[in-house]
Amino acid sequence: MTAPLVQAHDLAKTFDVSVPWLNRVIERRPRQLLKAVDGVTFDIEKGQTLALVGESGCGKSTVARLLVGLYEPSRGSLMFDGKDAHAGYRSGESQQLRRRIQMIFQDPYASLNPRWTVEDIVGEPLVEHKIISSASELKDKVGELLKSVGLSPLDMVKFPHQFSGGQRQRISIARALATEPEFLVCDEPTSALDVSVQAQVLNIMKDLQRQRGLTYLFISHNLAVVRHVSDRVGVMYLGRLVEVAGKQQLFGAPQHPYTRMLLDAIPKMHDTGRARTPVQGEVPNPLNPPAGCAFNPRCPHANERCRNERPALLELRGVRVACHAVEENRI
């Protein structure tokens, strides 16, 4: 058995969101720390897709930025292909590691430089990593990359404003593929697009995965999209993973009450007469999370243990789930 390509263990990121030092002294206010990610553990097999889902603000994008080295973790480790990735990002291996790990950002309108042509945008990683030396070679390679995402090599002279949102995201995918990476971190790559365009972009990503053997971490809050692209799904709530399971298992027999709540809120084609169950309550303030299980104020199965003791992510009923009620067979 080979080790998974990506292994995150107890990964955490805390941000200091305090008011300035002088205000704290004058107003006698303590420092405020925000635990954006609080002890996340998962692994991704080579060629597989792990999707992370959850409501806005649950820490999904922070996990993405930790994986590509944009943030340094407050604690925990990230292993990529058996080596410590964050030690690699800080060392002389950084360039080589960044070739192998690339990211597709959420907003195709903000992630492309409006003053650069498509040739400059897609060609930048090729020049930066010294993959291409001559200008003619660069044009040929950029043309190939554009063709691989369903665009024309003739588009390389255009600017981003001349494209639709879906086409811009294809340019972002072409740029990410330029260094021939093994692992792509996709931070809600279709959330800014129309539904019909979403399907086109997702199909391109699935085709590229098959052709190139790519490994994906796919972040989304759209469960229909997750069902289409993932092999395994991790459900996040307030910076922690509450359930990790195979796609069929998670959608067919969800264990955690929060996962059930998310799935109940999806409109279903065949249940047109049945009232939809809205997601109950509000996400607690992440600066002052509840004691015990973070989900307990919204959970119909919460008891005294849930309000005082934080559940660990355990292997139960064939899935990894952090829930006292599941552990005690109260659901």
C-alpha positions in Angstrom: 0.0 0.0 0.0 1.4 3.4 -1.0 0.9 6.4 1.3 -1.7 9.0 0.3 -0.3 11.8 -1.8 -1.6 14.5 0.6 -1.8 14.0 4.4 -2.9 16.8 6.7 -2.7 16.1 10.4 -4.1 18.3 13.1 -3.8 21.3 10.8 -4.8 24.6 12.5 -4.6 28.3 11.7 -5.3 31.1 14.3 -5.5 34.7 13.3 -5.0 37.6 15.7 -8.0 39.9 15.0 -7.4 42.2 18.0 -7.9 46.0 17.9 -4.6 47.9 17.8 -2.3 47.7 20.9 -2.9 51.3 22.1 -6.7 50.8 22.0 -6.3 47.6 24.0 -4.3 49.3 26.7 -6.6 52.4 26.9 -9.9 50.4 26.8 -8.4 47.4 28.7 -9.5 44.9 26.1 -7.9 41.5 25.7 -6.4 40.1 22.5 -8.9 38.4 20.3 -7.9 35.2 18.5 -9.9 33.7 15.7 -9.5 29.9 15.2 -10.2 29.7 11.5 -9.1 26.1 11.2 -8.9 24.1 14.4 -7.3 20.6 14.1 -8.2 19.3 10.7 -7.0 15.8 9.7 -7.5 14.2 6.3 -5.7 12.4 3.5 -6.1 12.3 -0.3 -5.1 9.3 -2.4 -3.3 10.0 -5.7 -5.8 10.5 -8.6 -8.7 11.0 -6.1 -10.9 14.1 -5.3 -11.7 15.1 -1.7 -14.4 17.7 -1.5 -14.7 20.0 1.6 -18.2 21.4 2.2 -19.8 23.6 4.8 -21.5 27.0 5.3 -19.6 30.2 4.6 -17.0 31.1 7.2 -16.4 27.5 8.3 -12.7 27.6 7.3 -12.7 25.8 3.9 -10.7 28.6 2.1 -8.2 28.8 4.9 -7.5 25.1 4.5 -6.9 25.7 0.8 -4.4 28.5 1.5 -2.6 26.3 4.1 -2.2 23.5 1.6 -0.6 25.8 -1.1 1.6 27.6 1.4 -0.1 31.0 1.3 -0.6 30.6 5.1 1.8 29.1 7.7 0.0 26.7 10.0 -0.3 27.6 13.7 0.1 23.9 14.5 -0.1 20.5 12.8 1.6 19.1 9.7 1.1 18.7 6.0 2.8 15.9 4.2 3.0 15.9 0.4 4.3 12.8 -1.3 5.9 11.7 2.0 7.7 15.0 2.7 6.9 17.9 5.0 5.3 20.4 2.7 5.6 23.5 4.9 9.3 22.8 5.6 9.6 22.5 1.8 7.9 25.9 1.2 10.4 27.5 3.5 13.5 25.8 2.0 15.3 25.7 -1.4 12.7 23.1 -2.5 10.0 25.7 -2.6 10.1 26.3 -6.4 9.9 22.5 -7.1 7.1 22.0 -4.7 5.1 24.9 -6.1 5.4 23.3 -9.5 3.7 20.2 -8.2 0.9 22.0 -6.2 -1.2 24.6 -7.9 -4.4 26.5 -7.0 -7.5 27.6 -8.9 -9.1 30.6 -7.2 -12.8 31.3 -6.6 -13.3 34.6 -8.5 -12.3 34.5 -12.2 -12.8 38.3 -12.3 -10.2 39.0 -9.5 -7.6 36.3 -10.1 -6.5 37.4 -13.6 -4.4 40.5 -14.2 -6.6 42.8 -16.4 -3.5 44.5 -18.0 -2.0 41.3 -19.2 -2.9 39.3 -22.3 -3.9 35.6 -22.0 -0.4 34.7 -23.3 1.2 36.6 -20.4 -1.2 35.1 -17.8 -0.9 31.5 -18.9 2.8 31.8 -19.8 3.9 33.4 -16.5 4.4 30.0 -14.6 6.3 28.6 -17.6 8.7 31.6 -17.6 8.9 31.8 -13.7 9.7 28.1 -13.4 12.1 28.2 -16.4 10.2 25.5 -18.2 10.2 27.4 -21.5 13.2 29.3 -22.9 12.2 30.7 -26.3 9.3 33.0 -27.3 8.1 30.6 -30.1 8.2 27.6 -27.7 6.1 29.7 -25.2 3.5 30.5 -27.8 3.2 26.8 -28.8 2.9 25.7 -25.1 0.3 28.4 -24.3 -1.7 27.4 -27.3 -1.7 23.7 -26.2 -2.8 24.7 -22.7 -5.7 26.8 -24.1 -6.8 23.9 -26.4 -6.8 21.5 -23.4 -9.4 23.7 -21.6 -11.6 24.2 -24.7 -10.3 27.6 -25.8 -8.6 28.6 -29.1 -4.8 29.4 -29.4 -6.0 32.6 -31.2 -7.3 33.8 -27.8 -3.8 34.3 -26.4 -3.7 37.9 -27.8 -6.9 39.0 -26.0 -7.3 40.5 -22.5 -9.4 39.1 -19.6 -12.2 41.6 -20.1 -12.9 40.1 -23.6 -14.1 36.8 -22.0 -17.1 35.6 -20.1 -16.8 34.3 -16.5 -16.7 30.7 -17.6 -14.0 31.4 -20.2 -11.9 33.3 -17.6 -12.1 30.3 -15.3 -10.8 28.1 -18.1 -7.9 30.5 -18.5 -7.3 30.1 -14.7 -7.3 26.3 -15.1 -4.9 26.6 -18.1 -2.5 28.7 -16.0 -2.7 26.2 -13.1 -1.9 23.3 -15.5 1.1 25.1 -17.0 3.6 23.6 -14.6 2.1 20.1 -15.0 1.1 19.8 -11.3 0.1 16.6 -9.6 -2.2 18.3 -7.0 -4.7 21.0 -7.6 -6.5 22.9 -4.8 -9.8 24.2 -6.2 -11.3 26.9 -4.0 -15.0 27.1 -5.2 -13.9 27.4 -8.8 -17.5 27.4 -10.1 -19.4 29.4 -7.5 -19.2 32.7 -9.5 -20.5 31.1 -12.7 -24.0 30.4 -14.1 -25.3 26.8 -13.6 -24.9 25.8 -17.3 -21.3 27.2 -17.4 -20.6 25.5 -14.1 -21.3 22.1 -15.7 -18.9 22.8 -18.6 -16.1 23.8 -16.3 -16.6 20.8 -14.0 -16.6 18.4 -17.0 -13.4 19.9 -18.2 -11.9 19.4 -14.8 -13.0 15.8 -14.6 -11.6 15.1 -18.1 -8.3 16.7 -17.2 -8.2 14.5 -14.0 -8.7 11.4 -16.1 -6.1 12.3 -18.7 -3.4 13.6 -16.4 -4.0 11.6 -13.2 -4.6 14.8 -11.2 -5.4 14.8 -7.5 -7.9 17.4 -6.3 -9.0 19.1 -3.1 -12.3 20.6 -4.2 -13.9 23.2 -2.0 -17.6 24.1 -2.4 -20.8 24.9 -0.5 -22.8 23.5 -3.4 -23.7 19.8 -2.6 -24.9 19.1 -6.1 -21.5 20.1 -7.5 -19.7 18.0 -4.8 -21.8 15.0 -5.7 -20.7 15.3 -9.3 -16.9 15.7 -8.8 -15.9 14.0 -5.5 -14.7 10.6 -4.4 -14.8 11.4 -0.7 -16.4 14.3 1.1 -15.4 16.1 4.3 -18.0 18.3 6.1 -16.6 21.3 8.0 -18.3 23.3 10.8 -16.6 26.2 12.6 -13.1 25.2 11.6 -13.4 21.5 12.3 -14.2 18.4 10.3 -17.4 16.8 11.6 -17.7 14.0 9.1 -15.5 12.4 6.4 -17.0 9.6 4.2 -17.1 8.2 0.7 -19.5 10.1 -1.6 -22.1 7.3 -1.8 -22.1 6.8 1.9 -22.3 10.4 2.8 -25.2 11.2 0.4 -27.0 7.8 1.0 -26.6 7.5 4.8 -25.3 10.7 6.5 -24.3 10.3 10.1 -23.7 13.7 11.7 -26.8 15.9 12.4 -25.2 18.8 10.6 -24.6 16.7 7.4 -28.3 15.6 7.6 -29.4 19.2 8.0 -27.4 20.3 4.9 -28.8 17.4 2.8 -32.4 18.0 3.9 -32.2 21.6 2.7 -31.5 20.5 -0.9 -34.6 20.6 -3.2 -35.3 17.1 -4.6 -36.9 16.4 -8.0 -39.2 13.6 -6.8 -40.3 15.2 -3.5 -42.1 18.1 -5.0 -45.0 17.9 -2.4 -42.7 17.6 0.6 -41.8 20.7 2.6 -38.0 21.4 2.6 -36.3 21.5 5.9 -34.4 24.8 6.2 -31.0 24.8 7.9 -31.9 25.7 11.5 -30.3 28.5 13.5 -27.3 30.6 12.9 -23.6 29.8 12.9 -22.2 30.8 16.3 -19.7 33.7 16.5 -16.3 32.1 15.7 -14.6 34.6 18.1 -16.7 33.1 20.9 -17.6 29.5 19.9 -19.8 27.4 22.2 -18.2 25.0 24.7 -18.3 21.3 23.9 -19.5 20.4 20.5 -19.6 23.6 18.4 -22.9 22.4 16.7 -24.8 21.8 20.0 -26.9 25.0 20.0 -28.4 24.0 16.7 -28.5 20.2 17.2 -31.8 18.4 18.1 -29.9 15.5 19.7 -27.6 17.6 22.0 -27.4 16.6 25.7 -25.2 17.7 28.7 -22.2 15.8 27.3 -22.5 17.6 24.0 -22.5 21.0 25.8 -19.4 20.3 27.8 -17.1 17.8 26.0 -15.8 18.4 22.4 -16.2 15.2 20.3 -13.2 13.6 18.6 -13.3 12.5 15.0 -13.7 8.8 15.4 -14.2 5.8 13.0 -17.8 4.9 13.5 -20.1 2.8 11.2 -17.5 2.9 8.4 -17.1 6.7 8.4 -15.2 9.2 10.4 -17.6 11.3 12.4 -17.3 13.7 15.4 -20.6 13.3 17.3 -21.4 12.0 20.8 -25.0 11.2 19.6 -23.7 8.9 16.8 -21.1 7.4 19.2 -23.9 6.6 21.8 -26.4 5.4 19.1 -28.9 8.1 20.1 -29.6 8.9 16.4 
